[in-house]
Each structure stands twice: as structure tokens, then as C-alpha cells.
Amino acid sequence: MALLHVFAGLAPDMAFSLEAVTIDHGLRDASIAEADFVAQTCQQMGVPHQTVRWDGWNGDGNLMAAARDARYRIIAEWAAARGIEAVALGHTADDIAENFLIRLARKSGPDGLAAMNARFDRHGMTWARPFLHQSRADLRAYLRRNEVSWIDDPTNYDDSFDRVRARKALDPLEELGISAPVLQSVSLSMQAARDALDHYARIEARRYIMQQDGDLVLRLGLTGPLPSEIKRRMWRAAVLWVSGATYPPRQGALCDVINGLADGGSATVGGCLITRKGEDWRVTREYQAVRDMRAATTTLWDGRWMLEGPHQDGLDVRALGEGIRDCPDWRDTGLPRTSLIATPAIWQGDTLIAAPLAGLNNGWTAQIVADFHQHAFAH
């Protein structure tokens, strides 16, 4: 509500248009009335508003994480459909402190303990957090001064959630001088350390990682005494770039795969197929991860491929898969079969029309939308 009120006041003078969206997770009976309250407030302010219902919770896994991931995805889709260029979020300094405690309990390093980014990209949308240096108490005081009503989400007091327990733990910690501002300061230091490590990992990546269409080839057998943390960041960046995932696989799972391939072979992790041959490690998209993906020929496929060619109705983009049998020149491409079957192809029903990466062009080309060395270490 503070974010809405501040931006509604800024919009006329700064000449930007403002819209609001509420994601109703449908997990509490009161959520409908709460969404209506936001809608009425927006109407009074002259701000267009829409409520979007999320019913994707099946009872498995971490509810808070599932709801958060759904919010980002749904809001990004809503914003893109309305031609909105950026989304503002209301995270505060208290969220940074609570995150720090949660990640500390999970034995996180600099990346996990780093402060939230004030600006980042996700799901093709730019996001901003303008209140990261304001406390929750600051915002409530602002709302009281401006006579703006708000609703407290009762889940903020439910001890079954990690965030609520972390929030309550801050009070006794203050007796030791460990306050929310102190944790925010440490988080900012961890953010600086993370960025420095990524800076040097990016430099080494240019020396030892080669992009080959949608694959990455890592010559890490030739790196000599490269610090293990730099290697770890290079591996993580490679898997994230190839898979297009928001979060990397568990570090233990990735290490198990790498160590298990010391003598060669292949294994899968995080939606990627990793193979080793001599000094070269190849990271490619896992076919099973993209086997059922479909997209219009004019839209992004697998989060990173755009295709150009004679677009027409009845065509769609799918993984090449066994269609490689209809690509007589695929061996001339220099890419392994395991790589090519996970690349985008143009289909008309069950008929293969084109497979640009496998040598069957028929007027089509396929391009990666984000170069690894320019985007892999961006936060």
C-alpha cells in the first residue's frame, strides 16, 4: 500500500503510467475481500487494477517458495500483456535481515547472504525494489501520516513459516547488537563480495568457456590452480545459462555430477546434460527437459531461442528429438547428436519442416537471444 501511494503521487510529475495487480493465492477465505479492498483503493486513486487468481498449489513442497515463484511468473505475464516495462516491489530492509537469518541457517555463502538486488531481470521483465533502505516501521509511519489504510496478512504471524520465525528471532538478537540494520549492512558487504567473485569468474570464463550455439564447452582441465570458488561460479553460470533456470541446482548435486565424470561419460543435472571427453566438459540442454515444450514460431522457445523464417499458421516450435533422422547433414554441424536433439525445430503436426541447428534450414534460422559471456553473471 505504501508503494502504491508513493508511486501514485509520483506518476503525474514524472510522466509515467501506473497500474497495479493483486495475486490472490486462494489459500485463505479472506483473500477475496482483501483483493477487493486493494481494488477499491486503486479506484479511488485512479490507478487501473486487476486481480489474478493463482490455483497452482497442490499441497506438495514449500508453499512460500511455490507462491513466490508463481507471483513473479504471473505478474511478469500480466505486465508484458499490458505493455508494462517494469514492476516495482515493496521489499524493505526488514526483508533483507530476515533473508539473511534464513540463509545463514542454511549455511549459505556470499551469494545466499548477499542483500537483495535493487534491480534485476526475471521472466523477461525488469523489477525494482525502491524501499530496500526503508524499514517496515518507516512505511507504516508513512501510511499513518497520510491516512492510508492497509491490511496485515495473517500468515505474517504464522510460526510454521521460516520467515516469521526469523522475524521473531530479531528481537532477542538485538540484545547482542545484532539488529535489522546491522544484518542489512552485513548483507550489503556480502553483496559486494559476491560481485567481486563474479567479476573474476567472468574474466576466467572468457578464457576457459566457449559458446557453441546453445552449448557451452568448458576447458576446466587446463585451468591449473584456479580457485575452487571461481570454478564453482563458472559451473553454476554455465548450468543456469543453458537451462534458463532462475535458481541453480543444489551445489552438492552439481559437485556429485562433476566428480562422477572424472574419467569421462555423461550425467544430467538441473535440466542439463554434462559430458566429459578428455579435457573438455560440454554442457548442453537435456532433451527430456524440453521434449514437451511447444511455442509459436514467433515467440521465445525454451527461454532463449528465437526463430526467423516463413512464419505461417499451423507451424510450431518443438525440440528436434527423433526428427534428427530426417536431417542427413547433422554430422556436418560439429554438434553432438545429444545436443542437436534438444535444439528447436519447426514442425507442422508430425512433419518436420526445418531444423536450423541440424543443417535442415528450409529458410529458417535460430538464434540465442542472450550471449553467455554478456549475461551469465548478471544478477
C-alpha positions, 0 to 999 in steps of 0.5 A: 500500500505504501508503494502504491501511494508513493508511486501514485503521487509520483506518476503525474510529475514524472510522466509515467503510467501506473497500474497495479495487480493483486495475486490472490493465492486462494489459500485463505477465505479472506483473500477475496475481500482483501483483493477487493479492498486493494481494488477499491483503493486503486479506484479511488486513486485512479490507478487501473487494477486487476486481480489474478487468481493463482490455483497452482498449489497442490499441497506438495513442497514449500508453499512460500517458495511455490507462491513466490515463484508463481507471483513473479511468473504471473505478474511478469505475464500480466505486465508484458500483456499490458505493455508494462516495462517494469514492476516495482516491489515493496521489499524493505530492509526488514526483508533483507535481515530476515533473508539473511537469518534464513540463509545463514541457517542454511549455511549459505555463502556470499551469494545466499547472504548477499542483500537483495538486488535493487534491480534485476531481470526475471521472466523477461521483465525488469523489477525494482525494489525502491524501499530496500533502505526503508524499514517496515516501521518507516512505511507504516509511519508513512501510511499513518501520516497520510491516512492510508489504510492497509491490511496485515496478512495473517500468515505474517504471524504464522510460526510454521513459516521460516520467515516469521520465525526469523522475524521473531528471532530479531528481537532477542538478537538485538540484545547482542547488537545484532539488529535489522540494520546491522544484518542489512549492512552485513548483507550489503558487504556480502553483496559486494563480495559476491560481485567481486567473485563474479567479476573474476569468474567472468574474466576466467570464463572468457578464457576457459568457456566457449559458446557453441550455439546453445552449448557451452564447452568448458576447458576446466582441465587446463585451468591449473590452480584456479580457485575452487570458488571461481570454478564453482561460479563458472559451473553454476553460470554455465548450468543456469545459462543453458537451462534458463533456470532462475535458481541453480541446482543444489551445489552438492548435486552439481559437485556429485555430477562433476566428480562422477565424470572424472574419467569421462561419460555423461550425467544430467543435472538441473535440466542439463546434460554434462559430458566429459571427453578428455579435457573438455566438459560440454554442457548442453540442454537435456532433451527430456527437459524440453521434449514437451515444450511447444511455442509459436514460431514467433515467440521465445522457445525454451527461454532463449531461442528465437526463430526467423523464417516463413512464419505461417499458421499451423507451424510450431516450435518443438525440440528436434528429438527423433526428427534428427533422422530426417536431417542427413547433414547433422554430422556436418554441424560439429554438434553432438547428436545429444545436443542437436536433439534438444535444439528447436525445430519447426514442425507442422503436426508430425512433419518436420519442416526445418531444423536450423541447428541440424543443417535442415534450414528450409529458410529458417534460422535460430538464434540465442537471444542472450550471449553467455559471456554478456549475461551469465553473471548478471544478477 
